[in-house]
Amino acid sequence: MSDVTIYHNPNCGTSRNTLALLREKGVEPTVVEYLKAGWTKAQLEDILKRMGAGAHQILRTNGTKADELGLTDPNASDEALLAAMIIDPILVNRPIVVTPKGAALCRPAELALSLI
């Protein structure tokens, strides 16, 4: 089992590029298609802790109902965002790479290099 995990959407070019970049560097990550697998609160909290970030920093707004749901409001709580992300996994931006060195939203893909 790999100590590198990528939370991946195969329909996303940046996600595909990040996965390809990891493989080019000799890393075969555990690939989690989060739109199929979904999220748990514990997973999201762990990722955010590793990133040193809040839920707003991983919120996907393009092509989602984030604005309609009031999630783009700076006053929306992390609890509200996490609850929405669990219900609708597309609200989490991608790709997220997690390694023993930490975690990052890898937009651009090259951000993954700092984690391997």
FENPECOR-V46827 format. One record per residue. N is the residue number from 0. PHI is phi in whole degrees, 0 to 359 (NA if undefined). PSI is psi in whole degrees, 0 to 359 (NA if undefined). OMEGA is omega in whole degrees, -180 to 180 (none if undefined). Layout:
n=<N/N>
phi=<PHI/PHI>
psi=<PSI/PSI>
omega=<OMEGA/OMEGA>
//
This chain:
n=<0/1/2/3/4/5/6/7/8/9/10/11/12/13/14/15/16/17/18/19/20/21/22/23/24/25/26/27/28/29/30/31/32/33/34/35/36/37/38/39/40/41/42/43/44/45/46/47/48/49/50/51/52/53/54/55/56/57/58/59/60/61/62/63/64/65/66/67/68/69/70/71/72/73/74/75/76/77/78/79/80/81/82/83/84/85/86/87/88/89/90/91/92/93/94/95/96/97/98/99/100/101/102/103/104/105/106/107/108/109/110/111/112/113/114/115>
phi=<NA/281/266/241/236/242/271/237/237/296/273/257/300/296/294/297/296/294/299/297/297/301/294/300/272/84/257/253/283/286/258/247/279/296/291/273/283/78/233/247/299/298/300/297/297/295/300/298/297/296/280/66/229/256/299/300/285/245/286/270/253/291/71/231/263/304/293/302/276/80/281/277/296/303/273/296/283/302/302/295/295/299/300/293/294/290/290/230/303/296/288/265/290/217/273/249/247/236/222/300/278/141/216/205/279/267/235/277/304/298/299/296/297/287/260/247>
psi=<139/150/12/130/137/126/110/144/110/346/358/124/317/322/316/318/321/315/316/319/315/315/322/329/9/14/124/96/161/125/121/112/91/337/331/316/330/184/154/159/319/319/308/318/320/314/312/321/315/327/339/41/169/168/329/332/345/8/125/127/325/129/20/178/21/314/313/326/358/13/341/352/125/338/356/132/157/322/316/317/314/318/317/321/327/320/318/90/339/343/351/126/159/164/150/129/134/129/175/340/348/204/154/147/112/70/96/169/326/343/335/334/330/348/353/NA>
omega=<-178/175/176/178/173/173/-159/169/-176/178/-177/180/180/179/178/180/180/178/179/179/178/-179/176/-180/176/-180/174/-175/166/-177/178/175/-170/177/176/-174/-175/-178/167/178/-179/178/-178/179/179/179/-179/178/179/179/-172/-173/173/-176/179/-176/177/-179/175/-180/-179/176/179/177/-176/-179/180/-180/-180/-175/179/176/-179/179/177/-176/174/179/179/180/-180/179/180/-180/178/179/-176/-174/180/180/177/179/-175/-3/173/178/180/177/175/179/-179/-179/178/167/-170/174/14/-176/-176/177/179/-177/180/-177/-178/none>
//
